[in-house]
Amino acid sequence: MARTTILPSDPNKRKAWAASVAEDAAKNQYFSRLEGAEGTRSAVVKKTDLEKGAGDEVTTALVAKLRGAPITEGRKLAGAEFRLSHSAHSMRINEFRHGVNVGARIEQSRVGFNLAKQGRVKLTEYIKELYEEVICMAACGARGTGDEIQHFGTDYTGYPNALRAPDTAHLYVGTAGDKVKATLLTTDLVNLKTINKLRTKSKKMLGGQPDKAVKMTPVSKGGRDVFILAVPPEVMQDIRDDSGAQGWFEAQKALTAAVGKESEIFKGGAGMFNGVLVDEMETCVKFSDYGAGANIAATRSLFLGANAVATAHGTKGMADGMSVSLDEDMDDRKHDHILFFEMIFGADKTQFNGMDYGMISVDSAFTAAV
């Protein structure tokens, strides 16, 4: 087992991890800010079915809208009634664990800083990033390439729920959505035109079975009904660089002048445009094989409606019902001090009859950071 070995005096006393530390691990991430209880119009819905009982799978029943001509005079209704069309979305939860060995008493007596405290801080940061990355990859349906995802290798295919690529009806490629992976150009950046077209595309998902994408419902956020476009930092830069009289800056200036401090730029969001809250997510998925030569860098943004992503936790048996169990232990006959966590959860994007539900994946080129 790898062990922290450092060298000169810190009398460190063992402390129990407070529940507030566990809570903090799930509060500051991007997707946690979008999470809400089942039955709410949140972009990420938290299922609680497994928190009180046994089991490792949770199922959500999705019901399609009714579609068809009404029965008119002279025609018989009996036998022609609508039939409810259901689709079940199932997801699993499983165990994620890790820990840090902060060394033996001799190591902790040689330094002028608190090793255990450092270990707690760094392990809490790791939990945050792990949680965020699992949800981001599930929503994107891909791991992508490079080191944007830090804790999972490029061979990661999803755990405990397999990653699922977006279906064609819910995939938007390029500035205007008129490209495919092999035709993407380096100039196909996300801009205000993209936001407008995405909003229109979402409105044209009219629902109905068996051949139509299920209608997208806006997210209820801050007392408003909005769609959310979650973008990587580079895409946010491209949107902000969309200049001109109708550009991003002018749109935000007009919004701020109209609503003052109620503007989204004062509420944690990056900005609002045409009923779409544009927000920046630091954790993101990128690709390196787009374009005719399979050599164009691309990234995936997420246009989110209500209940686009689901998370579920198993907390039975964990102290105080926390979704993350944090603890300390000793190893090698109380020689080594170990900090560790256990988190039982799963994340998945919701689907209806094999089609994404409440989300459009947006693939685009981007201007690389300097």
N, C-alpha and C positions, 0 to 999 in steps of 0.2 A: 504494500500500500504506500503510495506517495505521501510524504510527510513534510510539512513546512519546517525548514531548518534555518534559523537565522541567528545572528549574534548580537548586547550589553545591557535592562532590568525593568521589568514591569510586573509588579505583583498583581496578578489578575485573578479575581474571584469569579467562580462560575455563577452565571445568572440564567434564570429561566427565560425563555423567549416570551415576551408579552403577546397577547392576542392582537394588539394593535400593529405589531410587526407583520403578522400574517395578513391582516386587513390591508396594510399599506402595499403589500406585494401585489394586490389585485386592483388597486385604486388608481394608480397613476398611468396605466397603459392607455393607448388610444382606444382599442376596441372595448375596454371596460367602460369607457365613458359613453359608449353607444348601447350598453347592455341594459335590459329591462326585464321585468317579470313576464312570464307567459301570459298572454292575453292582452298585453300592451302593444302599441304600435312603435316598438323599438326596432332599430336595425339589427341588433343582436338580441335574441330572446334567450333567457336563461331558464332551462327546464329544471324543475325541482322534484320530479317523480322519484328519483333514486336517492334523495338525500336522507330519507327516513327509513327506507327498507332495503332489502337485499335485491341483487340483480345488477346487470352491467349493460342493459340495453333499454333505450327509451324510444317510444314510437309516437309520432305526431300524426294525427289524421287531418288531412287537408281536403277541403271540399270546394269543388269548382262552381262557378256561377252557372245559373240556368240560362239556356240560350235556345231560341226557337220562336216560331210564329205562334200567336195566341189562337185558341179555338174560337171560331166565329159562329155566328148564327147558322143553324141548319146542320152543324157538324156535331158529332157525338164526342163528349169528353172522355167517357169511360174507355180505358185502355190506351188513351193518348196522353196520360199525365206525364209530367217530367219525372225523370229518375235521377236521384242525387248521384253525382259522380265523385267518388272518393279516391284519394291516393294516400298511401301511408309512407311517411318518411321515418326511417329508423336510424338511430345512431348509437354507438357504443361508447362506454367510458372504460378507462384502464388506468394503470398506476404509472406515475412518473416520480422518480426518486433521485436524489443526489445528495452529496455532502462535501464537507471540507475538513481536512485534518489540520488543526491549527498547532500541532506539535505537542511535545511533552512539556512537563513543568520546567525543565532546564531551559528550553527554548524561550518560554514565556518569561523566565526570570532574567533573561539576558538583554531584553529590549526595553526601550523607553516609551513604547506605545502598546495599546491593548490589542493583542492578537485575536482574542475571541470576539471583541467588538468589531474589528475589521472583518472577521469571517462572517459575522451576522449580516453586516451591511452588504458585503459582496454576494453572499448567498441569496439575500433578498432581491438584489438587482438581477441575479441570474434567474430567479423564479419569475420576475416580471417579464424578462425578455423571452423566457421559454413559453410562458402563457401567450404572450403576444404573437410569437412566431407560429405557434400551432394554429391559432385562430386565423392569422393572415394567410398561411398556406392553405388551410381548409377553404377559406373564402375564395382565394385565387384559383384553387384547384391545381396548384403546381408548386414545386419547390424552386424552380428556376435555376439560374447559374450564379457563379460568383459568391461573394461573401456578404451580400445584403442580409441573407439569413445566416446567422452566426453559429447556431448550436446544432444544426442538422446538416449532414452531408448532402451532396448533390444526388446521391442515390436514394434519398428519402422519398418514400411513396405514400406516406400517411400512416398514422397510428393513433388510436386504434381504428380510425375510419380512413379508408383509402381515399386519396386525393382524386377528385373528378374534374376533368376539363369542362369548361363551359360548353353548352350546346350552341349550335349556330344561331338560333333565334335570340340568344342572350349574349352574343359576342359582337363587339363593335371594334373594328380595326381601322386605324388611321384617323386623320383629322375629321373627315366627313363620314366615316363609317363605311366607305366604299372600297376598302382594300381587304386583302386576305394576307395571311402570314408571308407568302412568297412575293407579294407585290408592295409591301410596305417600303416607303422611302425614308431617308433621313430627315426630310422636310415634313413628314407626317406627325406634327406635334399637336398636343392638345391646346386648344384656344377657346375663345368665347363662342365661336361657331360650333365647336364640339359640344359645349354645354347645352346650347340651344337644341341641337339635334338629338342629344340624349334625352332631354326632357320630352321632346316630341315623340321619340321612339317609345318611351315609357307610357305616354298617354295613349299610344296606338295599340298597346297590348290590351285588347278588349276582353280577353278571357273566353271561356267556352271550351267544350270538349268535342271531339278528341284531338283536334289538330291546331289549337290555338294556345299561345303562351298565356299563362294565367295573369290576370290584371295586376299590375303593381300598385301598391298602396303607399302613399307618402308616410314618412316617419313623423311622429308627433314629438317635436323638440322645442322647448321653451315657449309652449303655447301656440306654436305655429305648425302647419303641415308643410313639410319640405322633403325633397329628395336630397340625399347626401352624396357628393362626389368626393371620395377619399382618394387622394393622389400622393405619390412619392414626392419628396422635396424638389427633385429636378423638374417634375411636371408642374408643380406649383410655381416654380420660377418661370417656366414657359408661359403659363397663363398670365402671370404678372407682367411679363414682357410683351404681352399682346397690347400694342399701343394704338393711339389714335383717339379721335373724339368719342368713339364708342368702346374704347379699350377698358381693361380691367380697372386701372386707376380711376378713370372718369366714372365708371359704374359705382365704385366704392365711395367716391367723393359725393356723388349724388345721393347714394343710400344714406350715408352718414348725415348729410344735410337734411334729409327728410325725416329720419328717425332718431338722430342724435346717438346717445349712448345705448340705445336699443339695437344698434347695428351689430351684426355678428362679429365684426372685427374687434368689438369690445367684450365678446362673450367666449373667446377661445377658438372660434371658427376663423378660418382665413378670410372668408368673405361670402357674400351672397350675390347671386346673379340669376335673374329670371326664375325665382322660386327654388333655386338649387343652392344648398349650402356647400361651398367648396372648402374642404378641410384637408389638412396635411397629415399623412401617416408616415412616421419615420421608418417603420418596418415595412418592407415591400418586396415584391418578387420581380426579378429582371431576367431577360433572356438575351442570348447572343447570336441567335441563328435566324433572324428574320431577314426579309428581302430576297431578291432573286439569287444573290450569291450566298445566302444563308450566313451573312456576316454583319448584319445591322443589329445594333443593340436596341432592345425594346424593353418596355416595362408595362406592368398591368395596374391600372387604376380600377376602382370599384364604384359603380353608380348604384347606390343602395336605397332600397325601399324598406318597408316594414317587414320584419321577420326574415330577412335575407340569410341570416346565419343563426345557428343554434349552438348553445353550449349546455353541458350538463355536468353536474358534480355528484360524486358519491361521498358523503360525509359521515355515514353511519360509523360509529366507533371512534371518530376523531374528537379530540378534546374541544368542548364548548361548541360543537357543531361547526367548526371552522372548515372552510373549503381547502385550506392549506395547513398541514400539520408540521409544526416546527419544533425541534427538540435537540437535546444535547446528550452525549453519551461518552463513555470512556472505553478505550480499547487497550489490549496488551496489558492486562492486569492493572488497569487504571493509569497506564503510562501515557497514552495519547488522548488528547481532547478532540472529540468529533462533534461537529455541528451538522445536522442533516434535516432534510424535509421530505415529506410525502404529499403528493397531490394526486387525487383520483378524479379525472375529468376527461371529457372528450369534446371535440368541436367539429362541426360539419356545416356546409352550406345546405340549405333546405332545397328540396326538389319536389316537383309534382309531375308524376308520370314521366320521369327521366329528363325533365326540363327544369332549369334553374328557376327558383321562386324568389321574386323580390329583389333581383340583382342583375345588372348588366356588367360584364367584364369589358374593360376598355383597354385595348392594346395600342400602344403608340411608340414612336421614337421619342427621344428626349435630348435636350441639350446637356451634355455632361458637365458636372461641376468642375471648376478650375482646380 
